Amino acid sequence: MRKRHKCLECVTVLCCSLGMLKSQVVSAASEEEPAHDVPLLYPWRQRYMASGGVHRYKRAWVIPTISVSENLKNIPSQVVQIKSDKQYLGSVIYSITGPGVDEEPKGIFNINKTTGIVYLNAVLDREKIERFKLRAFALDSDGVPLEDPTDLEIVVLDQNDNRPVFSQSLYKGYVLENSYPGTVVMRVMATDADDPNTDNAQLKYSIVQQESPELFSINQDTGEIRTVQVGLDRESVGSYNLTVQVADMLGDGLSSTARAVIDLGDLNDNAPEFTQSEFLLEVPEQSSGVDIGRVSVTDRDLRGSPNWLVRYSIISGDPQGAFSIRTDPQTNEGILSVAKPLDHETTAIHNLTLSVANEAELLASVPRTPRSKARLTVIVKNVNEAPVFLENPLMVRMRERSLPGSEVAVYTAIDPDTGLAQDIRYSLVSDPANWLVLDGQSGKILTTSTMDRKSPFLEGGWYTALIRATDNAVPPLSGTGTLLVEVMEVNDHAPVLQQHSAELCSSPHHGNGVLLSAMDEDLSPQAHPFHFQLDDSFGMWTLNWSISEVNDTHAMLELLTDMEPGLYPVPLLVSDSGDPPMAALHVLNVTVCWCDTIGVCSGTAASLFSSTAGISLSALIIIMSSIALLLVLALLLLLFRCTSSSAANKGLLCDSEDDVRDNIFNYNEQGGGEEDQDAYDMNRLRNPSMPVPPSPRLKPPIRRDAPYSQTLPRYPRRPTDRPSDIADFIRDGLRAADSDPSMPPYDTALIYDYEGEGSVAGTLSSIQSSGSDSDQEYDYLQEWGPRFRRLADLYGHE
């Protein structure tokens, strides 16, 4: 193995001029043709003295950057030649690898393996690839590397082959009108694909076209557009169109243009003005809540903006607030409407002063115009109006129990068209209790009956009636008035004490007093509060007693000193609070008794009879009178029963000598059988003309087998004089017997008619001898009622 020592030396290339570093056109008819004017790269040897005087050599390639211009048309073209001085010429084989050779994009470069010349085979574009990094190799004929691989970098030089381009074809800017000079409006921007480090990408901006006068300028370096003078008025020119240009090579190279549109923003620099100085509108009277017309204004500011929209106001001529005005946001017109009904008779013409202003505040520099105010005349047209009650509702007072025909009120209306009450007719619309009568011409109202404070037609003591007033117009119109009558309570009842007797301990230290209460048939304020007091006219009867009021309706009666047990009448005077007040004297029988420790009376009856005081004369008279009254009533009742018994001895068949029975027996009953002779009074049957006795004062005995809900028996009606109607008479008697709780079992009472001579029903013995009188007709039993129909079915005509 042959050892080789390489010295590390810096290999440099010969310094070439700037012209030699550019692309050189070399004739390449054949690869063997020697290169002319191509940069030749030689190894550079540098000797380093090592210690000990021994010479050491180390060789390596140091290749500078090679520059090639883009857009070179003479293809193929020699770029550079590399050469190794390792061996003699012809014994070294050169090769390169990398992007542009054997990597994408392939085929752009190749090398002559013998001479080491690198060729360019395609047109370069710096905007796509700025540089190529290749690797060069030097081998001997046996393929053994003579040098270490070295890098070869080829840089593409820029040419001004790209125009600058704006980022937008149309720019939109915005600036307020009347802006100061120097106000920034917008900025335009452009880019250039050429090398930014060269003049090929150095851009300059300019405005090449704008309307006169020239109100805008552009910064040539930044592209910022500003205002240059005053005079921007949106109402004159709403927007401006500019043509801006950008050029490279500091403005002298390639260029492009774009369009810039600048819109002016609106300021409230125009005051609204009415289109007319005077407006005229009409409206029918009594109209309310309706629109009657419009007024219009002009404003040069931006339509739809707050600088254009206006607000209307009524500054004079409407002290009652009868009108209102609002803005139509679409047309900016003022819509006038009636807020309250208008009256032609009161005011026929209304002169209003209107004012208008923008929603946005007007600029202080803008002068005010007199046309921001206008006069509006509203004519109120006369129409027929319904009569009107001046006092509605009309409230009057009437004392209860006032005599019929008393005057309640005179309720009249006026015609708003004339202001008079003439030609108006009146009628009652509502009079729930029929207490009133109305004069149709004068409106005078009288009572037809007495007004009752306790009537259900009163609400809170007030009676309501409705009155209608109608004019004589065509068509007639009417109005309704409300009459409220307060029925005032009259104090015509004195209060009544609720207690008649009471018990009280003999010592004021035991037990409680007697709680008294009173009531009054009158209503408030003619009733309570009640006033309780002892009647001083009784002298000594009131010395030992005291009374104190508890509330409006109650008082407390108490003893002042110890008293002996007994019955004491206490005279009490109870008065109400009416106007004038009414009072009543009441005697309260107070039983004074001995009480135990807890205040409960004991031995009341014994104390009454053992008391030394005894029963008073007044109490004794009351007791004796009550006993006498009871005795008289008992004697009268006994006399009445005796009279009824003697009259009952005569009956319907009293003249018949064939009356073999004294009464009718009730059979087929769960009761007394034949011994029960109280089923029916035969005297009633024998004497039809006998009057029906009055209802007994005492309740009849209650049957245990009768339902508690059973009503008292109704006495049968007086029998008719015609025997043919005896069926109805008997049916009534049977119905009364069925409902009589004093009879035997109510569900089994069977009552038959009298059998004997003179009975239109004939004898019932034929039932036992049906075989002997089979020819007899029994069809008439159908007319006697449902109780005889069974007999008619058995023995009637077959």
ZALOTI-980332 format. One record per residue: x, y, z of N, C-alpha, C in turn; residue in three letters. Coordinates in steps of 0.05 Angstrom, whole numbers, plus 5000, padded with zeros to 4 digits. Example, Ala and Ser with C-alpha at 12.3 -4.5 7.8 and 13.67 -1.06 7.14 Angstrom:
526448865156524649105156526449345156ALA525749555142527349795143525850015157SER
***
This chain:
501849765000500050005000501850245000MET501150414981502750654979501550864997ARG503250945015502451155034502751425022LYS500751575026500751845015500252045037ARG501852245037501652465057500552705044HIS498452795055497153035043497553275063LYS498253485051498653725067496053895066CYS495353985090492954155092493654435083LEU492854495059493454755047490854885038GLU490955135039488655285029489055335000CYS487155224985487255244956485355474949VAL486455664935484955904927484955914897THR483256064887483156114858484356384852VAL485156414828486356664820484256884822LEU485157104831483257334833482457414805CYS479857404801478857474774477357744777CYS477357874756475858124756472758074757SER471258294762468258264764467158164738LEU468458244715467458154689467857864685GLY470057754696470757474692468957294710MET467757414732465957254748463257214736LEU462557374716460057344703460157114683LYS457957054672457756834654459456884629SER460856684621462656694597461556504576GLN461456614553460556444530462956304518VAL462856054519465055884510464055704487VAL465555694468464855524445465155234454SER463055084450463054804458462454624435ALA463954644414463554464391464154184397ALA466254144414466953874423468053894450SER467853684466468753684493471853694494GLU473153614473476053614473477153894467GLU475354074458476254344451477054494477GLU479354614478480254744502478454984509PRO478155034534476455254544477955514543ALA476455724535477655994534475956184551HIS477156364567475856554584473956434604ASP474556194613472956064634474556064659VAL473356134682474856134707476055864712PRO478755864717480155614721480955604751LEU480255384763480755354791483055164794LEU485455264806487755104812488055054842TYR489354834848489954794876492154994885PRO491855064909493755254920495455104941TRP498055114935499854974953501055164973ARG501155084997502355255018504055075035GLN506455155038508354995053508355075082ARG508254875098508454925127510954775137TYR512454915151514854795162514254665189MET514754405189514254265214516754265231ALA516454175254518754165272520653955263SER523154015266525253815258526053855230GLY525054065216525954115188524753935168GLY522653775176521353595157519153745143VAL519053725115516953855099514453675098HIS512053785106509553635105507653785086ARG506353635069504453745049501753625054TYR499653815054496853725055495253885035LYS494053745018492753884995489653854998ARG488154064992485154054992484154264973ALA481554244965480254434947478654634963TRP478954894957477355104968476155254945VAL473555214940472255314915470555554922ILE470955784910469256024915466555984901PRO464656164909462056154896462156254868THR460756104850460656164822457956294816ILE457956524802455556674795454856624766SER452156574762451156544735448656714732VAL448456864711446157044707443656874699SER441256964709438856834700438156934672GLU436356784660435356854633437556854611ASN439656704616441856684596440856514573LEU440956634548439756504525441656324510LYS444356374512446356224496446855964512ASN445455754504445655494517446655294496ILE448455114504449855084530451955294533PRO452755344557454655554564456455444585SER459155514583461055434602460855604627GLN460855474650460655614675463355644689VAL464755424693467355424707468855164699VAL471455174704473154934699474654874725GLN474554624733476054544756478354374748ILE480654384762483054234754484654154779LYS485553904778487153804799490053774789SER492053854805494853824797496153584810ASP494353394816495453154829497052994810LYS496152954786497552804765497652964739GLN498752834720499052974694496252994681TYR496153184663493653224648492852984633LEU490352924635489352694621489152444638GLY490452464661490252224678488252254701SER486752494701484752544722481852534709VAL480052404723477252394713475552554733ILE474052764722472452944738469452874736TYR468052924759465152874759463853054780SER461153114776459653284795456953144800ILE455853194824453253084831451653304846THR448953264849447353444864444953544848GLY443253734861440953844847441753994821PRO440453934800441054054774442853874757GLY443853654770445553464755444153194754VAL444353054776442952794778440652794797ASP439953034807437553064825435853284812GLU433253274819431353464808432053744816GLU432053934798431453894769433953794754PRO433753564741436053434728436753574702LYS439353544694440253624668440853914664GLY440854064686441454354683444554384680ILE446154224694449054244693450253974686PHE452553984672454153734668457153824667ASN458953634668461853684669463353514648ILE465353634636467153474619469053324637ASN468853054636470352894655473352904651LYS474053004628476953014622478053284628THR476653504618477753774622476753894648THR474553794659473553914684471854164680GLY470954214655469254454649466354384656ILE465154564671462254534679460554704660VAL458554574647456854704627454054754639TYR452754974630449955044636448354964612LEU446254794616444654684594441754794594ASN440954974612438255074612438155364622ALA435955504615435555784623434855784653VAL436155944668435655954697433656174704LEU432256124726430256324736430856354766ASP431856594773432556634801430156624820ARG427756704809425456714826424456424833GLU425556224819424855944825427055824842LYS429655844832431955724847434155934847ILE434856014871436956224874439756114872GLU440255874880442955764881442855454879ARG445055344869445355054866447854974882PHE447654764897449954664912450654394901LYS452954374887453954124875456354024890LEU456953774885459453654897461153544874ARG463753614875465753544854467553324864ALA468253144845470052924851472352914830PHE474752824839477052784822478152494826ALA478152324805478952044807481251994787LEU482751784794484751704774483451514754ASP485151414737484051234716483050974728SER483850914752482950664764480450714782ASP479550964782477251024798477851084827GLY480351124833481151174861481051474865VAL479751584886479551874891482351984895PRO482852194879485352334882485152554903LEU482852664905482352884924479752814940GLU479652944963477052924977474853074962ASP472352974963470153114950469853404961PRO469353584943469053864952466453984941THR465354194955462754314947463254524926ASP461354534908461454744886458754884887LEU458655134894456155294896455955484873GLU453655474860453155644837450755824844ILE451056084844449056284851447956404825VAL445156424824443856544801443556844805VAL444757004787444557294789441957394779LEU440757594794438057704788438157894765ASP435957894749435458084729432758204733GLN432258444724429658584728427658474708ASN426658234714424758104696422058064708ASP421358204731418758194744417758474749ASN415158524742413858774748412858774777ARG412859004790411559014816408558974814PRO407358844834404558774834403158884859VAL400859024856399259124879397858884892PHE397458904918396158684933393158674926SER392058894916389158904909388959064883GLN387058994867386559154843384859394849SER383259384871381559604878381759644909LEU382559884916382759964944380460154951TYR379260114975377060284984377960425009LYS377660685009378260845032375961005042GLY376161115066373961265078375161495094TYR373961735091374861965106372362145110VAL372262275133369962455138370262705122LEU367962805114367963065100369063285119GLU370063495106371163725121373563645139ASN374963425131377363345146379663535142SER381463555162383763735160385763625140TYR387463795127389663695110391563525126PRO392563315112394363125125393062895138GLY390362875137388962645149389462395132THR390362175146390861925132388261805123VAL388161735097385661615086385961315083VAL388161225071388560935066391460885059MET392160635054394860565045394760345024ARG396360375003396460174982399160034985VAL399259774977401659614980402159454954MET404759424947405459264923407959104930ALA408358884915410758714919412058664892THR414758594893416358534869417858274874ASP417658084855418957824859421957824855ALA423058044845425958064841427458084867ASP430158074865431758074889431458334904ASP430558314929430058554944432658704951PRO434858574947437458714953438458864929ASN436958874908437859014884435759224877THR436459394859434559604850432259484835ASP432459234828430259104813427659094830ASN427959104857425659084874425259334891ALA426559554885426259804898423959954886GLN421659984902419060084890418660374899LEU417160514881416260784886413360804878LYS411660954895408760984890408261264880TYR406061294865405261554855402361544847SER401061784847398261814837398461914809ILE397461764790397661844762395161974752VAL392861944768390362074758388462114782GLN387262354784385162414804383662664794GLN381162684805379462914796380663174806GLU379863374792380763644799378663764818SER379463904839382163964846383463724859PRO386163714860387563494871387563524902GLU385963344914385563364943387063154959LEU388462964944389862744957392662724947PHE394462624963397262564956397962294967SER400262184957401161914965404161924972ILE404861784993407661765001408961554982ASN411061644967412261474946413661224958GLN414361234983415761004995413860815009ASP411860925023410060755039407360705026THR406660865006404060824994401660935010GLY402161105029400161215046398861455033GLU396161455031394761675018393561855039ILE393862115036392962315055391562545040ARG389962695056388762935045390863155045THR390663335024392663545022391463825025VAL388763845024387564115028384664075037GLN383464295045380664295054378864295029VAL376264255035374364255012372863995008GLY373263795025371763545022368863585031LEU367063575013364163615019362563375007ASP361463215026360062975016357563055000ARG356263275007353863354992354563434964GLU357063524958357963594931359063354916SER360963214928362162974916362162764938VAL360862544933360662334953363062154954GLY364562114932366861944931368762034909SER371361954913373462024894374761774884TYR375561774857376861554844379761634837ASN381661484847384561544842385761304827LEU387761364810389361154797392161184808THR393160974822395760974834397560784819VAL400260854819402260704804404560634822GLN405760394817408060314831410060224810VAL412760304812414860234793417360154808ALA418859944797421359864809423660034798ASP426059954804428460104796428260394806MET427160434831426760694843424960874826LEU422960734814420960884800421460904770GLY423760804761424360834732424260574718ASP423460364731423460104718420660014711GLY420159764714417559654708415459754727LEU412859794718410759914735408159764732SER406359814751403559714751401759934763SER399159914757397260104768394959964782THR393560104799391260004814389360244818ALA386860174825384760374829384160404858ARG383860654867383160714895380660894895ALA378660794911376060944913375961044942VAL375561304946375461424972372561534976ILE371161414996368461515003368661715025ASP366961915024366862125044364762065065LEU365462075090363562035111361962285117GLY359462245126357562475129357862595157ASP357762855158357563005182354963165181LEU353863215205351363365206351963665202ASN352463735177353164005171350964145154ASP348564015154346164135140343764115159ASN342564335165340164345182337764275166ALA335864115178333364055164331564305161PRO330064315139328364545133325664445124GLU323464575133320764515124320464585095PHE319064425081318564485052316664715048THR314964775069313164995068313265145094GLN312665395093312565555118309965515132SER307765435118305165395130303865145119GLU302465005137300964755130298164785140PHE296264655126293364665133292264385134LEU290964315156289764045159286964075171LEU285263875166282563865177282063605192GLU280263625212279563385227276763415238VAL275063195238272363215250272663225280PRO270763365293270863385322270263115334GLU271063085359270762845375272462615365GLN274162665346276062455337278262435357SER279262195360281462145379283061905370SER285761935372287561715365287661665335GLY287161865318287261825289289362025278VAL290561945255292462115241290862305222ASP291562555223290062755207291662865184ILE294262825182295862925159298762905164GLY300363005144303262995145304463265137ARG306863315148308563535141311263425132VAL312763565115315263465103317463665107SER319963565107322363725110324463615089VAL326563775085328863695068331363705085THR333263525079335863515093337863395073ASP340063535068342063445049343963245060ARG343863185085345662985097344962705087ASP346562515095346362235085343562125092LEU342062035073339361925077339561675095ARG337761665114337661435132339461455156GLY341361645156343161675179341961855200SER343061855225342062035245342362325238PRO344262395219344462665210342162745192ASN340662545181338462605163335762575177TRP335562375195333062335209332462565228LEU329862635230329062875245327062805266VAL326762975286324762965307323063215305ARG320363175306318563395305317563455333TYR316863705338315763785364313864015360SER311764025377309864245377310664435399ILE311564665392312764855411310665055422ILE308365085408306365275418303765205404SER301565305416298865275405297365035415GLY298564865433297164625442297664595472ASP296464775488296864755517295564515530PRO293464405518292064175529293263905521GLN295263915503296363665493294463495477GLY292863635460290863495444292063375419ALA294563445411295763345387298463215394PHE299263045376301962925378302962885350SER305662885347306862855321309262665323ILE309562495303311662295303312962295275ARG315262165272316762165247316461895233THR315961915207315961675190318961625182ASP320161405192323061365187323761305158PRO321761245141322361195113322461445097GLN320561635102320461875087321362125102THR321762105128322562335145320362535148ASN317862455141315562635144314562625173GLU313262845180311962865206309062785204GLY308062595221305362505221303962625245ILE301962795240300462925261297962765268LEU297462715293295162555302293862705326SER291262625330289662745352289962565376VAL290862675398291262525423288762545441ALA287262765439284862795456282562895438LYS280062815444277862905427277763215426PRO277063315402276863595397273963675396LEU273363925405270664025406270464275388ASP268764255368268464485350267264715364HIS265364665383264164885397266065025415GLU267964885425269965015443272165165427THR273465025409275565145392275265035364THR274665205345274265115318276865105302ALA278865265310281465285295283665275315ILE285665095310288065075327290465165310HIS291965355320294365455306296765345322ASN298165165309300565035321303065135308LEU305165145324307865205314309564955317THR310664855295312264615294315264685292LEU316864515304319764545302320964275295SER323264275281324464035272327464045277VAL328663825284331563805290332463515283ALA335063485276336063225271336463065297ASN336462795293337062625317339962675326GLU341862715307344562775314344863075318ALA346763155335347163435341348363575316GLU347363805310348363965288351064085295LEU352864095275355564205280355264495290LEU357064565308356864835319357465055298ALA359064975278359765165257357565215236SER355465045237353265075217351265275227VAL350565475212348565675221345765555221PRO344165655241341365565243339665715222ARG337665575213335965685192333165745203THR331865955194329166015204327065815193PRO327765665173325865475161325765205177ARG327065205200326764975218324164985234SER322665205230320065225243317965275221LYS315465185227313265225208310665255224ALA308665375212306065415224304065215213ARG302565085231300664875223297864965234LEU295964985215293165055222291464815220THR290064745242288264515243285364625246VAL283664555227280864645228279264405238ILE277664455259275964255271273164275259VAL272364065244269764075230267563985250LYS265264125247263064075265261463825256ASN260763645275259163415270257163395293VAL254963245288252963205309254163035332ASN253663135356254662995380252362915398GLU252862695412250862595430250562775455ALA248262785467247862935491249862835513PRO250563025530252462965551251363055578VAL251462875597250662945625253063085638PHE252663325647254863475659255863355684LEU254163225699254963095724254462795721GLU256462645716256162365711258362205725ASN257662055746254961995756253962215774PRO251262225776249962405795249362255820LEU250262355843249962225869248062385886MET245862255895243962385913243462205937VAL242062325957241362175981238362175985ARG237361945994234461926000234261766027MET232461866044231961716069230161476063ARG230761256076229061026072226261076083GLU224360936071221560966077220461236070ARG221861366051220661616041218061556026SER216261736027213561686015213861665985LEU212161495972212161495943211461765932PRO212761835910212362095898214362295907GLY216262215924218262405933220262455910SER221162705909223062775887225862685894GLU227062545875229762445878231762645868VAL231562725842233362915830232163005803ALA233363215792232863295765235463255750VAL235463055733237962965719237663045690TYR239163245681238963345654241663335640THR241563345613243963345597243863585578ALA246063645565246163865546247063755519ILE246363895498247263815471249863965465ASP252163825461254663965457254564145432PRO252864085413252764255389251664525394ASP249764545413248464805419249164905446THR250064725464250664805491248164835508GLY245764745498243264765512242064495518LEU240064495535238664245542236064215527ALA235564375507233064365493232964135473GLN230564045466230063835447231563575455ASP231563515480232663265490230563115505ILE230262865499228362685513229862495531ARG228562435554229862265574228262005578TYR229661795584228361535589230061375608SER228661205623229961025642231060785627LEU233660735630234860495618234960265638VAL235560325662235760115683234660225709SER232660075720231460135746230859865758ASP232859725770232459445778230159395797PRO229659575816227559525836224959665829ALA224759805805222359955797221560155818ASN223460295829222960495849222560775838TRP223260815812223461085801221461125778LEU220761375773219261455750220561715740VAL220761745713222261955701220462115682LEU220662375685219262555666221062585641ASP219962505618221562495594222462765583GLY221162975591221863245581223663395600GLN223063385626224563545645226863395658SER226763125657228862975670228462955700GLY225963015710225463005738224862715746LYS226062625768225862345777224462345804ILE222262175805220662145830220761845838LEU219961795863219861525873216961415868THR216761165862214161025859213460855883THR215360795899214860635923217060705943SER216660585967218560645989221160495984THR223360635987225960525985226760386011MET227660136008228359976031231359946033ASP232360016055235259996060236259706058ARG234559516064235359236064234759096037LYS234159246017233559125991236058995979SER235758765966238058635953239158795928PRO237558995919238459155896240459375904PHE241059395930242959595939245659465942LEU247659615935250459525938251859735955GLU252459645979253759835998252060066005GLY249460026004247560246010246960425987GLY247860365963247460525939245660385919TRP243860535908242060435887242860565861TYR243260405840244260495814242060485793THR241660715779239760725757241160865733ALA240460785709241560895685239461065670LEU240261305662238461495648239661545620ILE237861535600238761595572237561855563ARG239362015550238462275538238862255508ALA236762315493236862295464236162555451THR237762645431237162895417235262845394ASP234563055379232663035357234063055330ASN236562985329238062995303237262755286ALA238162765261237662545242240362445232VAL241262205240239862035260240262135288PRO238462065306238762165334241062025348PRO242362175366244462065382243662085411LEU244761905427243961895455246461855473SER246161955497248261915518246961805543GLY248561675558247661535582248961655607THR247261705627248261805653247561605675GLY249161605696248761425718247861585743THR245561485754244461605778245061415802LEU246461515822247061365846245561485869LEU243761325880242061415903242961275928VAL243861425947244661315973242161305991GLU241261065997238861036014239861046043VAL239161256056240161306083238461166104MET239761036123238360896144236961086162GLU234461016170232961176190232961026216VAL233461166237233561036263230660996274ASN229460776267226660726275226460476293ASP228660376302228660136320230560196343HIS229560136367231260156391232759896395ALA235059906406236559666411235159486431PRO235559226428234159026445236358866460VAL235858836486237758686503237358386498LEU239458246493239357966487238857786511GLN239657866535239257706559236757796574GLN235357606585233057666602233557586631HIS235357406636236057326663238957246664SER240057246688242857186691243357096720ALA245556966725246456886752248957036759GLU249257106785251457256793252157186822LEU254657156828255557096855254857326874CYS254157256898253257456917255557636926SER258057556922260357716929261657816904SER262358066902263758166878266558046875PRO267557916896270257806895270257526884HIS267857406879267757136869266357136842HIS267356976824266156956798266657206781GLY265357206758265557426739262857566737ASN262857796725260457946721258757816699GLY256557946692254757856672255358006646VAL255957856625256557986599253958026584LEU253358286579250858356566251358426536LEU249458366519249658436491246958536481SER247058696460244558806449244758796419ALA242458816406242258826377240259026368MET240559116343238759326332238059246304ASP235459266297234659206270235559406250GLU236359646259237359846241240259776233ASP241159906212243859866202245560096211LEU248160056209250060266215249660496195SER249760746204250760846231248460886251PRO246060786245243860826263243760606285GLN245660436286245560216306247860246326ALA249760056327251860076346253860296338HIS255360386357255860276384253460346403PRO252860136420250760166439251860276466PHE250060406480250760526506248960396527HIS250260266547248860126568249160296594PHE246860326608246960466633244660376651GLN245060406677242960346696240960576697LEU238360506698236260706699236160816728ASP236861076731236961196757234161246769ASP232161236752229461286762228461066781SER229760836781228960616799230260646826PHE231960846830232960906856234760686867GLY233860566890235460376905236060126889MET234560066868235059816853237759836839TRP238760066836241260096820243660166837THR243260186863245560286880247760076882LEU247059826882249059616886250259506860ASN249559626838250459516812252159726797TRP253959616780255459786762255659656734SER255859816715255959716687258059866672ILE259659706656261859826640261759706612SER262159876593262059786565264659636557GLU264259406544266559246534267359316506VAL265359326488265859416460263359546450ASN263059556424260759706412258059566418ASP258059306423255559166426255359016453THR257359026470257258876495258059056519HIS257058976542257659106567257758906590ALA259058986612259358806635257858916659MET256058746671254558816695255858686719LEU256458836740257858736763256558846789GLU257058696811256158786837258258976850LEU257259166865259059346879259659256907LEU257659126920257859036948256658756950THR257158626972255958366977252958396980ASP251458196969248558196970247557926978MET245157926990243857676998242957526973GLU243057266973242057116950239057166946PRO238257176921235557226914235257316885GLY232857376877232357466850232057776850LEU233657916834233658206834233058296805TYR231058456801230658576775232458826772PRO234058836752235859056747234959216722VAL234059466725233159626702235559726686PRO235659656660237859746643236659916620LEU238060126614237360306592239460276570LEU238560176547240360126524239660316502VAL241560476492241060666470243060616448SER242160696423243960656400245360926393ASP246760926370248261166362246861306339SER244361266335242961396313242561686316GLY241361806295240862096295237962136289ASP236262186308236862206337237061926349PRO238461886371238661626383236061526395PRO235761266396233461136408234360956430MET232760946452233460796475231060626484ALA231560406498229460226508230260136536ALA228260116553228660026581228159726582LEU230059586594229859296597230359226626HIS228859026635229258926663230658656661VAL232958636673234558396673234158266700LEU233058016701232657866726235257726733ASN236557826753239157726761238757556786VAL239557306785239457126808242057146823THR242057256846244457266863244557016880VAL246756876879246956616892249656596906CYS249656396925252156326938253956186918TRP256556246918258456126900260655986915CYS261655776903263955636915266455796910ASP268655666917271255806916272055866887THR270955716868271755766841269755946826ILE267756046841265856236829263556106815GLY262655866822260455726810258155726830VAL255655806820253255816837252555536846CYS251655506871250855246881248355286898SER246355086895243955106911242255336902GLY241855376877240455606868237455596876THR236155356871233355336877232855366907ALA234555236923234155256952234555536962ALA236455676950236955946959234656126953SER233156066932230956236924228756226946LEU228255986956226055956975226955997004PHE229455967008230355997036231456277041SER231556427021232656697025230756877041SER231857027058230257207074229057427056THR230457487035229457687018226957597003ALA226857326996224557216982224357316954GLY222157236942221657316914220357596915ILE221257756897220058026896217258026886SER215758236891212958256883212658246853LEU214458376839214258376810214658106799SER216757966810217257696800214957516806ALA213757546830211457376838209057426819LEU208557676812206357736794206857606767ILE209257616757209957496731209457196732ILE210257066754209956776756207056696757ILE205456846774202656776776201156836750MET201857036736200557096710201156876690SER203556776690204256556672202656306678SER202356246704200856006711197856036703ILE196756266707193956316700193556296670ALA195456386655195256376625195256086616LEU196955926628197055646621194455496628LEU193255566651190655446658188455516639LEU188455766630186355856611186655706585VAL189155676576189655536550188755246553LEU189255116575188454836579185454806579ALA183954996592181054986592179955026564LEU181055206550180055256522180455006505LEU182754886508183254636492181354416500LEU180754386526178854176534176054236524LEU175254486525172654566514172454516485LEU174554566471174454526442174254226435PHE175654066450175453776445172753666452ARG171553766473168853676480166853756458CYS167153996448165254086427165653916402THR167953846396168553686372167353406376SER167553296401166553026406163553006403SER162053216413159153216411158253246383SER159653396367158853436339159453186323ALA161353026331162052786316160152566321ALA158352586341156452366345154452346323ASN154152556307152352546284153952496260LYS152952316242154452236219152852246194GLY154052136173152752136147150351946147LEU150351746163148251546164146751556190LEU146451806201145251826227142251766226CYS141051796204138151746202137651456194ASP139651306188139251026179138750846203SER136750696202136150506223137650246220GLU138950206196140349956191143349986197ASP144150196210146950226217147550046240ASP148649806233149049596253151849616265VAL153549796255156249816266156850106274ARG158450126294159250396303161850486290ASP163350316278165950396267166750196246ASN168850256232170050086211172449946223ILE172549676220174849526230176949516209PHE179349536217181649516199182749226200ASN182549086178183648816177186248816161TYR187448576162189948536147192048746154ASN192448796180194448996189195948876212GLU198448966214200148876237199749066260GLN197349066271196749266292194749156312GLY192849326319191049256341188649086333GLY188249026307186048856298183348996303GLY181348826310178648936312178349116337GLU180049076356179849246380180949526376GLU182349566353183449836347181249986333ASP179850156347177550306336178250596329GLN180750646327181650926322182450966293ASP181850766276182750786248181351016233ALA178751046238177251256224174951346241TYR174251586241172051696256169451656240ASP167651476250165151426235163351666235MET163651836256161952076256162452256232ASN164952256223165652416199164252306175ARG163952036173162551916150159551966151LEU158451956176155551996178154752296175ARG156552476181155952756179158052896161ASN157552886135159453006116159653306120PRO157553436130157553726132159053826157SER159953646173161353726198164053866190MET164554096202167054246194169554096203PRO171654146187174254026193175454156217VAL176154006237177254126261179954266255PRO180654476270183254606266185554416274PRO187854486263190154326269190754336299SER191354106311191954106340194454266346PRO194454396369196754546377199054376385ARG198354136396200553956404201153766382LEU203653686381204553506360203453226365LYS202453086345201452806349203752626357PRO203052406369205152216377206652106353PRO209152076357210851976335210851676335ILE210251556313210351266310213151176307ARG213750956321216450846320217050716293ARG214850616280215350476255215050666231ASP214450926236214151116214216751256210ALA217451326185219951466179219851746191PRO222251846200222352106213221752336194TYR222052286168221552486148218652506141SER216952336153214052326145212752586154GLN211352716137209952966144207452906161THR206453116174204053086191201653026173LEU199652876182197352806166195753056159PRO194753046135192953256126190053166129ARG188453336143185653256148184153236122TYR182453036120181053006094179153236089PRO178853296064177053516057174153446063ARG172553646063169753606070168453446048ARG166853226056165653056035163553206020PRO163253135995161253265977158453165984THR156553325976153753255980152853045961ASP154253005939153452805919154752535926ARG153052325930154252065937155951955914PRO155652045890157251935867160152015870SER160752225886163552305890164752195914ASP163451985925164451865950167151735946ILE167751655920170351525914172651725919ALA172251965910174352165915174652225945ASP172352225959172452285988173952056002PHE173351805995174651586007177651586000ILE178351655976181151655967182751865983ARG181452095988182752296005183152196033ASP181052056043181351946070183451736072GLY183651566052185751366052188551496051LEU188851706034191451836032192251956059ARG190252076073190752196099191451986119ALA190051756117190651536136193451426132ALA194251406106196851296101199051466111ASP198651736112200751916120200451996149SER198551876164198151956192199951786209ASP201951916223203851766240202551646265PRO200051726271198751616295197151366289SER197051276264195651036255197350796261MET195950556260197550306261199550296238PRO201050086235203350076216202550206189PRO204150406181203350576158203250426132TYR204750196131204750056105202649836104ASP200949806125198949586124196149686131THR195849956133193150056141191250026118ALA189149866121187049816101184449916113LEU183350126101180950246111178650206090ILE176450096100174150036082171950236089TYR170250256069167950436072165750306090ASP163950466098161750376114159950186099TYR159249966111157349776100154649806113GLU152749846099150049876111148150006092GLY145850046102143650156087144250456080GLU143550516057143950796048146650846035GLY148550646034151150676021150850635992SER151850825977151650815947153450595937VAL155350495954157150285945155950015947ALA153549985960152349725963153649565985GLY152649335989153749156010156149006000THR158048966017160448816009160048516015LEU157748446025157248156030157047996005SER156748135983156547995957159147855951SER161347935965163847795960163647505969ILE162047455991161747186001159747015984GLN158147145969156047005954156347065924SER158747015915159247075887157746885869SER156946645880155546455863152646515859GLY151446665878148546725876147946975861SER149847165859149247415845151247455823ASP151747255808153647275786152747455764SER150147525764149147695743149347995750ASP150248055773150348335782152748475768GLN152548735761154648885748156449015769GLU159048975766160949105785162849285770TYR162249355745164049525730164349805742ASP162249895757162350165768164650195789TYR165649965798167849975818170350105806LEU170650095779172950225766173150515772GLN170750645777170750935781171351005810GLU171550815828172050875856174950915863TRP176650865844179450905850181050645849GLY183750665852185450435849185050225870PRO183950295893183550085914181149905908ARG179349985891177049825884177249695856PHE179449755842179749635816180249335817ARG181549255839181948965842179348815844ARG177348925859174648805861173248815834LEU173749035820172449055793173548845774ALA176248785777177448585759176348305766ASP175748255793174847995801171947945795LEU170248145799167448105796166148265774TYR167748405759166648565737165748385714GLY164848515693163748375669165948225656HIS165447965651167447795638166747775608GLU
***
